[in-house]
Amino acid sequence: MSAAKVLIIDDEPIVRRATAGLLALDGFDVTQVSSPADVPPLARFAVGIFDVNLSGTDGIGFARAMLDAGQVQQAIFYTGGGDELTCRRAAEIGTVVVKPELGPLREAVKRLSSKPPKP
């Protein structure tokens, strides 16, 4: 069985690299990018990890577009904070994990990557 593919989109290099490193140690096939423009256009991922507040981009809207297009099967929003409305918007389409908690993030990726693909 091949490793589940995970996409990380975060404009903070240290967060992105640390998260990618830990998930790779957990056996995931990780792609990390700093902006939506850098996402490989034909790639498909079991899980996408999105920063809610990407520079110049609505991370929630981008995640929704990727889900709708079938590029990601499950979304996780890894955020350093945000107002209640933003967190509710994110929770409507994915799992919300607060930075810098890596344990809950790793558990969410493990749980969501084992779900069968959406039809």
Summary of the structure (lengths in Angstrom):
residues: 119
radius of gyration: 12.8
end to end distance: 20.3
largest distance: 40.0
contacts: 361
relative contact order: 0.19
helix: 41%
strand: 27%
